[in-house]
Amino acid sequence: MSSTRSSARLIRLLSSVALLALGTTVLTSCDDHPGPAKAQAREARGTALDGGMQSEAEISFEHAQVGAEYWVSLPQTGNRSAKPLTLLDAEITQVPAGVKVLEYKAVSGNDTEGHAMGVSLTGADAGEIERARDRAGRPVRVKAHRVSDVYYLARVRVTGTVHGNLDDCRFRYRQGSTEYSQDLPCLTRIRLGAPLKLRD
């Protein structure tokens, strides 16, 4: 093989390596320093929501049995800002071992005779929640300085000894053209215990 042909092949090989290295550098640079499109895709941290009294309270079930199910409510949110907003969804972010979230539901307090804080599925109030129209996944409009009549609930099942509490609630909402995420305090305590005796 001629030295000219070998030199040409070596130059092409070095060029390919250089381009590959350059491509890796460009990709790394893009990941390290996200552009406007990436920055806009991330939700902003919001401050417009208020969790009301439930953010300062504790819901407690001290006589739970394995297999029992409960509707656990998230705070009924208020809009403390001067502009309207639209609630998009909500979730409990800290779920302890021994408890499993089966589903989320959003209902109007007008359908459940107020804000149901925590309800056993065997309790008398469970039927109201089961029958109430589910608004989860649908936008909920909240006017400025008003409390939403719609609140979110999580249906949970006790699967074993509960290690910890259901804690911290995260809400997503849109205000103007921006989507926000905001965490509100919420606390539900579930513990195994002797079953309650129902009165005749």
Backbone as a printed PyTorch tensor [residue, N CA C, xyz], in Angstrom:
tensor([[[  0.8590,  -1.1840,   0.0000],
         [  0.0000,   0.0000,   0.0000],
         [  0.8950,   1.2350,   0.0000]],

        [[  0.5380,   2.2160,  -0.8340],
         [  1.3690,   3.4120,  -0.9430],
         [  1.2330,   4.2510,   0.3100]],

        [[  2.3080,   5.0260,   0.5540],
         [  2.2870,   5.8930,   1.7330],
         [  1.2350,   6.9840,   1.5870]],

        [[  0.9310,   7.3960,   0.3420],
         [ -0.0850,   8.4330,   0.1110],
         [ -1.4490,   7.9340,   0.5360]],

        [[ -1.7610,   6.6610,   0.1350],
         [ -3.0640,   6.0890,   0.4750],
         [ -3.1870,   5.8860,   1.9920]],

        [[ -2.1180,   5.4550,   2.6420],
         [ -2.1280,   5.2600,   4.0910],
         [ -2.3180,   6.5870,   4.8150]],

        [[ -1.6750,   7.6160,   4.3100],
         [ -1.8020,   8.9350,   4.9310],
         [ -3.2280,   9.4580,   4.8240]],

        [[ -3.8430,   9.2350,   3.6500],
         [ -5.2250,   9.7040,   3.4440],
         [ -6.1800,   8.9920,   4.3920]],

        [[ -5.9730,   7.6530,   4.5360],
         [ -6.8320,   6.8760,   5.4310],
         [ -6.6490,   7.3360,   6.8840]],

        [[ -5.4230,   7.6200,   7.2780],
         [ -5.1370,   8.0830,   8.6300],
         [ -5.7890,   9.4400,   8.8890]],

        [[ -5.7640,  10.3170,   7.8940],
         [ -6.3800,  11.6500,   8.0390],
         [ -7.8860,  11.5160,   8.2220]],

        [[ -8.5350,  10.6000,   7.4090],
         [ -9.9800,  10.3970,   7.5340],
         [-10.3330,   9.8440,   8.9110]],

        [[ -9.5120,   8.9200,   9.4190],
         [ -9.7480,   8.3270,  10.7250],
         [ -9.6460,   9.3780,  11.8360]],

        [[ -8.5950,  10.2090,  11.7640],
         [ -8.4210,  11.2550,  12.7630],
         [ -9.5580,  12.2820,  12.7030]],

        [[-10.0290,  12.5650,  11.4850],
         [-11.1360,  13.5150,  11.3140],
         [-12.4070,  12.9740,  11.9670]],

        [[-12.6620,  11.6420,  11.7780],
         [-13.8500,  11.0230,  12.3690],
         [-13.7970,  11.0790,  13.8810]],

        [[-12.6250,  10.7920,  14.4560],
         [-12.4540,  10.8430,  15.9030],
         [-12.6830,  12.2580,  16.4160]],

        [[-12.1640,  13.2440,  15.6940],
         [-12.3140,  14.6470,  16.0960],
         [-13.7820,  15.0660,  16.0680]],

        [[-14.5180,  14.6340,  15.0020],
         [-15.9350,  14.9830,  14.9070],
         [-16.7370,  14.3190,  16.0210]],

        [[-16.4150,  13.0520,  16.3280],
         [-17.1010,  12.3440,  17.4050],
         [-16.8760,  13.0440,  18.7380]],

        [[-15.6280,  13.4510,  18.9840],
         [-15.3110,  14.1660,  20.2200],
         [-16.0330,  15.4980,  20.2910]],

        [[-16.1140,  16.1800,  19.1530],
         [-16.8020,  17.4640,  19.1010],
         [-18.2850,  17.2820,  19.3890]],

        [[-18.8840,  16.2260,  18.7850],
         [-20.3010,  15.9510,  19.0200],
         [-20.5740,  15.6590,  20.4750]],

        [[-19.7010,  14.8950,  21.1230],
         [-19.8610,  14.5860,  22.5470],
         [-19.7820,  15.8470,  23.3810]],

        [[-18.8430,  16.7270,  23.0250],
         [-18.6950,  17.9860,  23.7660],
         [-19.9400,  18.8400,  23.6320]],

        [[-20.5080,  18.9100,  22.4060],
         [-21.7000,  19.7240,  22.1740],
         [-22.8710,  19.1760,  22.9720]],

        [[-23.0430,  17.8230,  22.9650],
         [-24.1390,  17.2220,  23.7070],
         [-23.9850,  17.4510,  25.2020]],

        [[-22.7730,  17.2920,  25.7010],
         [-22.5270,  17.5190,  27.1210],
         [-22.8040,  18.9640,  27.4880]],

        [[-22.3990,  19.8510,  26.6020],
         [-22.6200,  21.2740,  26.8490],
         [-24.1020,  21.5900,  26.9200]],

        [[-24.9070,  20.9720,  26.0320],
         [-26.3470,  21.2200,  26.0260],
         [-26.9920,  20.7110,  27.3040]],

        [[-26.5420,  19.5550,  27.8170],
         [-27.1170,  19.0020,  29.0300],
         [-26.7330,  19.8320,  30.2560]],

        [[-25.4720,  20.3090,  30.2640],
         [-25.0160,  21.0790,  31.4170],
         [-25.6500,  22.4590,  31.4750]],

        [[-25.9410,  23.0260,  30.3200],
         [-26.4940,  24.3810,  30.2520],
         [-27.7510,  24.3610,  29.4010]],

        [[-28.9110,  23.9840,  30.0040],
         [-30.1370,  23.8710,  29.2250],
         [-30.5260,  25.1990,  28.5940]],

        [[-30.9920,  25.1040,  27.3560],
         [-31.4220,  26.2960,  26.6400],
         [-32.8030,  26.7170,  27.0750]],

        [[-33.3580,  27.7480,  26.4540],
         [-34.6720,  28.2650,  26.8400],
         [-35.7690,  27.2260,  26.7630]],

        [[-35.7520,  26.3620,  25.7350],
         [-36.8070,  25.3550,  25.5850],
         [-36.8090,  24.4030,  26.7660]],

        [[-35.6130,  23.9770,  27.2020],
         [-35.5260,  23.0630,  28.3340],
         [-35.9520,  23.7610,  29.6160]],

        [[-35.5420,  24.9890,  29.7930],
         [-35.8790,  25.7280,  31.0060],
         [-37.3820,  25.9390,  31.1060]],

        [[-38.0420,  26.2280,  29.9650],
         [-39.4690,  26.4630,  29.9720],
         [-40.2390,  25.1880,  30.2480]],

        [[-39.6730,  24.0130,  29.8940],
         [-40.3660,  22.7520,  30.1030],
         [-40.4750,  22.4190,  31.5880]],

        [[-39.5670,  22.9500,  32.3970],
         [-39.6180,  22.6970,  33.8260],
         [-40.6580,  23.5990,  34.4820]],

        [[-41.3970,  23.0460,  35.4560],
         [-42.3940,  23.8370,  36.1490],
         [-41.7320,  24.8140,  37.1140]],

        [[-42.3100,  25.9920,  37.2040],
         [-41.8160,  26.9780,  38.1570],
         [-42.3530,  26.6390,  39.5470]],

        [[-41.6680,  27.1050,  40.5630],
         [-42.1150,  26.9130,  41.9370],
         [-43.1500,  27.9630,  42.2690]],

        [[-44.3410,  27.5300,  42.6860],
         [-45.4270,  28.4610,  42.9370],
         [-45.5660,  28.8550,  44.4040]],

        [[-46.2760,  29.9610,  44.6230],
         [-46.5330,  30.4510,  45.9860],
         [-47.9720,  30.9260,  46.1380]],

        [[-48.8120,  30.7180,  45.1390],
         [-50.1590,  31.2930,  45.1460],
         [-51.1560,  30.5070,  45.9950]],

        [[-50.8530,  29.2470,  46.3280],
         [-51.8280,  28.4010,  47.0110],
         [-51.7150,  28.4880,  48.5310]],

        [[-52.8630,  28.3140,  49.1710],
         [-52.9470,  28.2860,  50.6330],
         [-53.7110,  27.0270,  51.0210]],

        [[-53.1520,  26.2370,  51.9540],
         [-53.7840,  24.9800,  52.3480],
         [-54.8010,  25.0950,  53.4570]],

        [[-55.0190,  26.2860,  53.9760],
         [-56.0370,  26.4760,  55.0010],
         [-55.7330,  25.7120,  56.2830]],

        [[-56.7910,  25.3930,  57.0410],
         [-56.6300,  24.7620,  58.3480],
         [-56.0530,  23.3510,  58.2540]],

        [[-56.3480,  22.6340,  57.1510],
         [-55.8650,  21.2540,  57.0840],
         [-54.3420,  21.1890,  57.0280]],

        [[-53.7150,  22.2290,  56.5190],
         [-52.2530,  22.2370,  56.4820],
         [-51.6440,  22.3250,  57.8730]],

        [[-52.4780,  22.6390,  58.8780],
         [-52.0000,  22.7220,  60.2550],
         [-52.5650,  21.5930,  61.1200]],

        [[-53.3610,  20.7020,  60.5200],
         [-54.0380,  19.6530,  61.2810],
         [-53.4620,  18.2780,  60.9580]],

        [[-53.8840,  17.2840,  61.7280],
         [-53.4880,  15.8950,  61.4890],
         [-54.7320,  15.0290,  61.4280]],

        [[-54.8780,  14.2770,  60.3400],
         [-55.9480,  13.2880,  60.2330],
         [-55.3950,  11.9820,  60.7810]],

        [[-56.1730,  11.2830,  61.5990],
         [-55.6250,  10.1080,  62.2680],
         [-56.5990,   8.9320,  62.2340]],

        [[-56.0750,   7.7580,  61.8890],
         [-56.7940,   6.4910,  61.9790],
         [-55.9310,   5.5580,  62.8380]],

        [[-56.3360,   5.3350,  64.0810],
         [-55.5040,   4.5940,  65.0340],
         [-55.9050,   3.1260,  65.1870]],

        [[-56.9620,   2.6950,  64.5120],
         [-57.4500,   1.3190,  64.6790],
         [-57.5570,   0.6150,  63.3310]],

        [[-56.6220,   0.8900,  62.4540],
         [-56.6690,   0.3300,  61.1020],
         [-56.3890,  -1.1710,  61.1130]],

        [[-56.9510,  -1.8650,  60.1340],
         [-56.7100,  -3.2870,  59.9300],
         [-56.0860,  -3.4720,  58.5450]],

        [[-55.2710,  -4.4990,  58.3930],
         [-54.7040,  -4.7980,  57.0800],
         [-55.8540,  -5.0910,  56.1190]],

        [[-55.8190,  -4.4360,  54.9690],
         [-56.8830,  -4.5810,  53.9830],
         [-57.8980,  -3.4500,  54.0230]],

        [[-57.9000,  -2.6650,  55.1060],
         [-58.8390,  -1.5490,  55.2130],
         [-58.4960,  -0.4700,  54.1940]],

        [[-59.5280,   0.2240,  53.7250],
         [-59.3290,   1.3090,  52.7650],
         [-59.9550,   2.5910,  53.2970]],

        [[-59.3150,   3.7100,  52.9420],
         [-59.7750,   5.0130,  53.4020],
         [-59.6990,   6.0140,  52.2540]],

        [[-60.5820,   7.0110,  52.3150],
         [-60.4330,   8.2110,  51.4970],
         [-59.7320,   9.2440,  52.3690]],

        [[-58.5530,   9.6650,  51.9600],
         [-57.7730,  10.6560,  52.6960],
         [-57.7430,  11.9410,  51.8760]],

        [[-58.1850,  13.0350,  52.4670],
         [-58.2650,  14.2770,  51.7000],
         [-56.9620,  15.0540,  51.7320]],

        [[-56.7190,  15.7740,  50.6580],
         [-55.6420,  16.7440,  50.5780],
         [-56.2420,  18.1020,  50.9400]],

        [[-55.4330,  19.0940,  51.3010],
         [-55.9860,  20.3910,  51.7040],
         [-56.8950,  20.9920,  50.6240]],

        [[-57.9830,  21.5980,  51.0800],
         [-58.8620,  22.3250,  50.1720],
         [-58.2020,  23.6680,  49.9000]],

        [[-57.6980,  23.8350,  48.7040],
         [-56.7870,  24.9480,  48.4300],
         [-57.4960,  26.2680,  48.1680]],

        [[-56.8480,  27.3200,  48.6310],
         [-57.2900,  28.6660,  48.3390],
         [-56.2610,  29.3700,  47.4680]],

        [[-56.7200,  30.3640,  46.7270],
         [-55.8460,  31.1800,  45.8810],
         [-55.6180,  32.5060,  46.6020]],

        [[-54.4160,  32.6840,  47.1690],
         [-54.1460,  33.8980,  47.9160],
         [-53.5480,  34.9980,  47.0490]],

        [[-53.4320,  34.7490,  45.7530],
         [-52.8620,  35.7590,  44.8630],
         [-53.9600,  36.6590,  44.3000]],

        [[-53.5380,  37.6970,  43.5850],
         [-54.4800,  38.6660,  43.0200],
         [-54.9320,  38.2830,  41.6100]],

        [[-54.5190,  37.0910,  41.1340],
         [-54.8990,  36.6530,  39.7900],
         [-55.5500,  35.2820,  39.8600]],

        [[-56.5020,  34.9850,  38.9750],
         [-57.1100,  33.6490,  38.9670],
         [-56.0930,  32.5930,  38.5530]],

        [[-56.3630,  31.3640,  38.9150],
         [-55.4880,  30.2640,  38.5300],
         [-56.3300,  29.0250,  38.2530]],

        [[-55.6930,  28.0230,  37.6740],
         [-56.3780,  26.7730,  37.3470],
         [-55.6170,  25.6020,  37.9430]],

        [[-56.2600,  24.8860,  38.8760],
         [-55.6620,  23.6770,  39.4300],
         [-55.6550,  22.5870,  38.3750]],

        [[-54.5450,  21.8620,  38.2810],
         [-54.4130,  20.8030,  37.2760],
         [-54.4520,  19.4080,  37.8960]],

        [[-53.7440,  19.1870,  38.9770],
         [-53.7980,  17.9050,  39.6880],
         [-53.0760,  18.0330,  41.0170]],

        [[-53.1240,  16.9590,  41.8010],
         [-52.4980,  16.9580,  43.1240],
         [-52.1550,  15.5330,  43.5120]],

        [[-51.1680,  15.4040,  44.4310],
         [-50.7730,  14.0850,  44.9050],
         [-50.1320,  14.1980,  46.2750]],

        [[-50.1200,  13.0900,  47.0110],
         [-49.3810,  12.9880,  48.2660],
         [-47.9930,  12.4910,  47.9070]],

        [[-46.9610,  13.2080,  48.3040],
         [-45.6110,  12.8610,  47.8520],
         [-44.8960,  11.8720,  48.7690]],

        [[-45.2710,  11.8150,  50.0460],
         [-44.6300,  10.8920,  50.9860],
         [-45.6420,   9.8320,  51.4110]],

        [[-45.4920,   8.6200,  50.8860],
         [-46.3930,   7.5140,  51.2080],
         [-45.5680,   6.4300,  51.9040]],

        [[-45.8700,   6.1110,  53.1650],
         [-45.0180,   5.1830,  53.9150],
         [-45.2470,   3.7310,  53.5110]],

        [[-44.2920,   2.8890,  53.8720],
         [-44.4700,   1.4470,  53.7130],
         [-45.6630,   1.0110,  54.5550]],

        [[-46.4600,   0.0980,  54.0170],
         [-47.6550,  -0.3520,  54.7160],
         [-48.9230,   0.3040,  54.2070]],

        [[-48.7730,   1.3050,  53.3360],
         [-49.9230,   1.9940,  52.7420],
         [-49.7110,   2.0960,  51.2350]],

        [[-50.7630,   1.8550,  50.4800],
         [-50.6870,   1.9600,  49.0240],
         [-51.7800,   2.8990,  48.5270]],

        [[-51.4060,   3.8670,  47.6810],
         [-52.3970,   4.7570,  47.0650],
         [-53.0020,   4.0350,  45.8580]],

        [[-54.3240,   3.8730,  45.8650],
         [-55.0190,   3.1750,  44.7850],
         [-55.4740,   4.1220,  43.6790]],

        [[-55.9080,   5.3140,  44.0580],
         [-56.3910,   6.2820,  43.0630],
         [-56.5310,   7.6470,  43.7080]],

        [[-56.6510,   8.6550,  42.8480],
         [-56.9630,  10.0090,  43.2970],
         [-58.3040,  10.4120,  42.7110]],

        [[-59.0070,  11.2530,  43.4420],
         [-60.3030,  11.7470,  42.9900],
         [-60.4160,  13.2040,  43.4000]],

        [[-61.1140,  13.9910,  42.6050],
         [-61.3810,  15.3900,  42.9470],
         [-62.8860,  15.5930,  42.9340]],

        [[-63.4200,  16.0950,  44.0260],
         [-64.8700,  16.2520,  44.1510],
         [-65.2070,  17.6410,  44.6720]],

        [[-66.4340,  18.0410,  44.4560],
         [-66.9060,  19.3230,  44.9790],
         [-67.4530,  19.1290,  46.3830]],

        [[-67.1370,  20.0740,  47.2610],
         [-67.6950,  20.0340,  48.6060],
         [-69.2070,  20.1300,  48.6090]],

        [[-69.7950,  20.6500,  47.5190],
         [-71.2480,  20.7170,  47.4130],
         [-71.8550,  19.3230,  47.2500]],

        [[-71.0500,  18.3720,  46.7550],
         [-71.5410,  16.9970,  46.5590],
         [-71.2940,  16.1170,  47.7740]],

        [[-70.4720,  16.5860,  48.7130],
         [-70.1190,  15.7580,  49.8730],
         [-70.4370,  16.4590,  51.1860]],

        [[-71.3200,  17.4350,  51.1380],
         [-71.7100,  18.1970,  52.3220],
         [-70.4960,  18.7560,  53.0600]],

        [[-69.6050,  19.3630,  52.2900],
         [-68.4140,  19.9720,  52.8670],
         [-67.1650,  19.1740,  52.5620]],

        [[-66.0660,  19.5880,  53.1740],
         [-64.7580,  18.9970,  52.9370],
         [-64.5770,  17.7900,  53.8510]],

        [[-64.6320,  16.5870,  53.2730],
         [-64.4540,  15.3560,  54.0490],
         [-62.9670,  15.1550,  54.3070]],

        [[-62.5420,  15.2180,  55.5660],
         [-61.1140,  15.1800,  55.8860],
         [-60.5210,  13.7820,  55.7660]],

        [[-61.2490,  12.7810,  56.2130],
         [-60.7700,  11.4060,  56.1420],
         [-61.9320,  10.4750,  56.4110]],

        [[-62.1530,   9.5190,  55.5410],
         [-63.3510,   8.6830,  55.6270],
         [-62.9890,   7.2290,  55.3800]],

        [[-63.4550,   6.3410,  56.2770],
         [-63.3050,   4.9060,  56.0460],
         [-64.3040,   4.4660,  54.9890]],

        [[-63.9090,   3.5300,  54.1330],
         [-64.8270,   3.0580,  53.1040],
         [-66.0040,   2.2970,  53.6760]],

        [[-65.9060,   1.8990,  54.9390],
         [-67.0380,   1.2390,  55.5860],
         [-67.9010,   2.2370,  56.3480]],

        [[-67.4920,   3.5050,  56.3580],
         [-68.2380,   4.5330,  57.0850],
         [-69.4280,   5.0540,  56.3050]],

        [[-70.3030,   5.7730,  57.0190],
         [-71.5340,   6.2630,  56.4040],
         [-71.2750,   7.3150,  55.3360]],

        [[-70.1780,   8.0920,  55.4830],
         [-69.9020,   9.1780,  54.5360],
         [-69.2400,   8.6970,  53.2480]],

        [[-68.7970,   7.4460,  53.2200],
         [-68.0700,   6.9510,  52.0440],
         [-68.9440,   6.9630,  50.8000]],

        [[-70.2250,   6.7100,  50.9690],
         [-71.1360,   6.6760,  49.8230],
         [-71.2020,   7.9950,  49.0910]],

        [[-71.1680,   9.1060,  49.8390],
         [-71.1990,  10.4300,  49.2110],
         [-69.9980,  10.6270,  48.3040]],

        [[-68.8270,  10.2380,  48.7960],
         [-67.6120,  10.4030,  47.9980],
         [-67.6460,   9.4880,  46.7800]],

        [[-68.1170,   8.2680,  46.9640],
         [-68.1870,   7.3230,  45.8450],
         [-69.1290,   7.8290,  44.7530]],

        [[-70.2280,   8.4400,  45.1670],
         [-71.2260,   8.9100,  44.1900],
         [-70.8660,  10.2640,  43.5720]],

        [[-70.0340,  11.0380,  44.2340],
         [-69.7160,  12.3930,  43.7560],
         [-69.0140,  12.3470,  42.4040]],

        [[-69.3210,  13.3190,  41.5860],
         [-68.6940,  13.4240,  40.2670],
         [-67.1890,  13.6320,  40.4110]],

        [[-66.4120,  12.8540,  39.6720],
         [-64.9530,  12.9390,  39.7360],
         [-64.4490,  13.9990,  38.7630]],

        [[-63.7520,  14.9930,  39.3100],
         [-63.1950,  16.0650,  38.4760],
         [-61.6790,  15.9300,  38.3030]],

        [[-61.0940,  14.8320,  38.7700],
         [-59.6480,  14.6200,  38.6180],
         [-59.2970,  14.5790,  37.1380]],

        [[-58.2020,  15.2530,  36.7920],
         [-57.7900,  15.3110,  35.3960],
         [-58.4510,  16.4250,  34.6190]],

        [[-59.3890,  17.1390,  35.2560],
         [-60.0480,  18.2790,  34.6020],
         [-59.6030,  19.5680,  35.2980]],

        [[-59.3660,  20.6180,  34.5410],
         [-58.9370,  21.8810,  35.1520],
         [-59.9880,  22.4240,  36.1150]],

        [[-59.5310,  22.9740,  37.2400],
         [-60.4210,  23.5570,  38.2440],
         [-60.0530,  25.0280,  38.4030]],

        [[-60.9340,  25.8960,  38.0130],
         [-60.6860,  27.3400,  38.0510],
         [-60.9000,  27.8740,  39.4600]],

        [[-59.9440,  28.6710,  39.9540],
         [-60.0670,  29.2810,  41.2780],
         [-59.8300,  30.7860,  41.1360]],

        [[-60.8070,  31.5780,  41.5190],
         [-60.6910,  33.0320,  41.4080],
         [-59.6900,  33.5710,  42.4360]],

        [[-59.2600,  34.8030,  42.1910],
         [-58.3210,  35.4500,  43.1110],
         [-58.9430,  35.5900,  44.4980]],

        [[-58.1560,  35.2970,  45.5370],
         [-58.5590,  35.4380,  46.9330],
         [-59.8060,  34.6130,  47.2690]],

        [[-59.9410,  33.4540,  46.6240],
         [-61.0650,  32.5560,  46.8870],
         [-60.5520,  31.1570,  47.2000]],

        [[-61.3910,  30.3640,  47.8700],
         [-61.0870,  28.9650,  48.1610],
         [-61.8490,  28.0960,  47.1800]],

        [[-61.1930,  27.1100,  46.6210],
         [-61.8420,  26.2190,  45.6640],
         [-62.8800,  25.3570,  46.3730]],

        [[-64.0280,  25.1400,  45.7280],
         [-65.0100,  24.2180,  46.3050],
         [-64.6230,  22.7680,  45.9950]],

        [[-63.6860,  22.5880,  45.0400],
         [-63.2200,  21.2430,  44.6780],
         [-61.9910,  20.8950,  45.5100]],

        [[-61.9690,  19.6870,  46.0450],
         [-60.7930,  19.2270,  46.7860],
         [-60.4350,  17.8150,  46.3220]],

        [[-59.1770,  17.4490,  46.5300],
         [-58.6410,  16.1640,  46.0770],
         [-58.5970,  15.1670,  47.2300]],

        [[-58.8130,  13.8880,  46.8890],
         [-58.7080,  12.8070,  47.8560],
         [-57.8720,  11.6850,  47.2690]],

        [[-57.2220,  10.9550,  48.1540],
         [-56.4950,   9.7500,  47.7570],
         [-57.1910,   8.5540,  48.3950]],

        [[-57.4650,   7.5410,  47.5940],
         [-58.0070,   6.2910,  48.1480],
         [-56.8140,   5.4010,  48.4730]],

        [[-56.6720,   5.0370,  49.7400],
         [-55.5040,   4.2730,  50.1670],
         [-55.9340,   2.9510,  50.7850]],

        [[-55.0400,   1.9700,  50.6940],
         [-55.2730,   0.6570,  51.3010],
         [-54.1350,   0.3430,  52.2560]],

        [[-54.4680,  -0.1920,  53.4270],
         [-53.4650,  -0.6260,  54.3880],
         [-52.9820,  -2.0140,  53.9810]],

        [[-51.6900,  -2.1590,  53.7510],
         [-51.1390,  -3.4310,  53.2740],
         [-50.3010,  -4.1440,  54.3290]],

        [[-50.0290,  -3.4920,  55.4480],
         [-49.2130,  -4.0980,  56.4960],
         [-48.9530,  -3.0840,  57.5910]],

        [[-47.9910,  -3.3760,  58.4490],
         [-47.6190,  -2.4240,  59.4890],
         [-47.1630,  -1.1240,  58.8350]],

        [[-47.6930,  -0.0210,  59.3200],
         [-47.4250,   1.2800,  58.6860],
         [-46.2130,   1.9270,  59.3480]],

        [[-45.2220,   2.2350,  58.5520],
         [-43.9810,   2.8450,  59.0440],
         [-43.9110,   4.2940,  58.5720]],

        [[-44.5010,   5.1940,  59.3260],
         [-44.4740,   6.6040,  58.9500],
         [-45.8660,   7.1230,  58.6350]],

        [[-45.9350,   8.3580,  58.1510],
         [-47.2040,   9.0210,  57.8660],
         [-47.3130,   9.3870,  56.3920]],

        [[-48.5360,   9.5460,  55.9440],
         [-48.7810,  10.1600,  54.6390],
         [-48.5150,  11.6460,  54.8230]],

        [[-47.5850,  12.1800,  54.0430],
         [-47.0890,  13.5190,  54.3520],
         [-46.7870,  14.3020,  53.0750]],

        [[-47.0190,  15.5890,  53.1320],
         [-46.7010,  16.5410,  52.0540],
         [-47.5660,  16.3180,  50.8130]],

        [[-48.2210,  17.3810,  50.4000],
         [-49.1020,  17.3340,  49.2330],
         [-48.5890,  18.2960,  48.1650]],

        [[-48.5100,  17.8190,  46.9600],
         [-47.9980,  18.6250,  45.8480],
         [-49.1260,  18.9280,  44.8660]],

        [[-49.2700,  20.2050,  44.5610],
         [-50.2900,  20.6680,  43.6300],
         [-49.6340,  21.2530,  42.3840]],

        [[-50.2490,  21.0120,  41.2470],
         [-49.8390,  21.6430,  39.9980],
         [-50.9640,  22.5720,  39.5540]],

        [[-50.5830,  23.7820,  39.1280],
         [-51.5890,  24.7230,  38.6520],
         [-51.0160,  25.6020,  37.5620]],

        [[-51.9040,  26.2190,  36.8290],
         [-51.5090,  27.1370,  35.7710],
         [-52.0160,  28.5290,  36.1230]],

        [[-51.1530,  29.5100,  35.9660],
         [-51.5370,  30.9060,  36.1690],
         [-50.9580,  31.6910,  35.0030]],

        [[-51.8360,  32.2900,  34.2250],
         [-51.3810,  32.8910,  32.9730],
         [-50.9370,  31.7850,  32.0320]],

        [[-49.7580,  31.9220,  31.4660],
         [-49.2350,  30.9110,  30.5470],
         [-48.1920,  30.0030,  31.2020]],

        [[-48.0270,  30.1360,  32.5200],
         [-46.9940,  29.3810,  33.2260],
         [-47.6110,  28.3130,  34.1180]],

        [[-47.0110,  27.1100,  34.1140],
         [-47.4260,  26.0450,  35.0180],
         [-46.5010,  26.0310,  36.2360]],

        [[-47.1150,  25.8750,  37.4010],
         [-46.3820,  25.9040,  38.6610],
         [-46.5840,  24.6090,  39.4420]],

        [[-45.6470,  24.3370,  40.3200],
         [-45.7480,  23.2410,  41.2740],
         [-45.5440,  23.8150,  42.6610]],

        [[-46.4290,  23.4560,  43.6020],
         [-46.3020,  23.9830,  44.9610],
         [-46.6320,  22.8930,  45.9630]],

        [[-45.7820,  22.7350,  46.9730],
         [-46.0010,  21.7680,  48.0450],
         [-46.6940,  22.4580,  49.2150]],

        [[-47.7020,  21.7770,  49.7730],
         [-48.3970,  22.2670,  50.9560],
         [-48.3170,  21.2160,  52.0560]],

        [[-48.1980,  21.6400,  53.3150],
         [-48.1700,  20.6540,  54.4000],
         [-49.4960,  19.9030,  54.4830]],

        [[-49.4240,  18.6060,  54.7130],
         [-50.6060,  17.7910,  54.9830],
         [-50.1140,  16.5320,  55.6840]],

        [[-50.8750,  16.0440,  56.6390],
         [-50.4020,  14.9160,  57.4440],
         [-51.5710,  14.0000,  57.7870]],

        [[-51.4360,  12.7210,  57.4280],
         [-52.4090,  11.7000,  57.8250],
         [-51.6640,  10.5520,  58.4870]],

        [[-52.0990,  10.2020,  59.6710],
         [-51.4720,   9.1450,  60.4580],
         [-52.3800,   7.9130,  60.4320]],

        [[-51.8560,   6.7830,  59.9790],
         [-52.5900,   5.5170,  59.9820],
         [-51.7600,   4.4980,  60.7520]],

        [[-52.3750,   3.8540,  61.7460],
         [-51.6840,   2.8580,  62.5390],
         [-52.5920,   1.6410,  62.7510]],

        [[-51.9930,   0.4530,  62.7760],
         [-52.7450,  -0.7520,  63.0930],
         [-53.1310,  -0.7330,  64.5650]],

        [[-54.3190,  -1.2310,  64.8600],
         [-54.7800,  -1.2670,  66.2390],
         [-55.9830,  -2.1690,  66.3730]],

        [[-56.4420,  -2.3590,  67.5960],
         [-57.6120,  -3.2020,  67.8210],
         [-58.7970,  -2.6140,  67.0740]],

        [[-59.5890,  -3.4610,  66.3950],
         [-60.7230,  -2.9270,  65.6260],
         [-61.7410,  -2.2610,  66.5430]],

        [[-62.3100,  -1.1770,  66.0590],
         [-63.3290,  -0.4850,  66.8300],
         [-64.6090,  -1.3070,  66.8540]],

        [[-65.2650,  -1.3350,  68.0040],
         [-66.5390,  -2.0500,  68.1210],
         [-67.6600,  -1.0970,  67.7560]],

        [[-68.4410,  -1.5050,  66.7880],
         [-69.5550,  -0.6580,  66.3400],
         [-70.7240,  -0.8150,  67.2930]],

        [[-71.3370,   0.3030,  67.6240],
         [-72.5120,   0.2650,  68.5010],
         [-73.7170,  -0.2000,  67.7210]],

        [[-74.6070,  -0.9160,  68.4220],
         [-75.8470,  -1.3810,  67.7930],
         [-76.8290,  -0.2260,  67.6570]]])
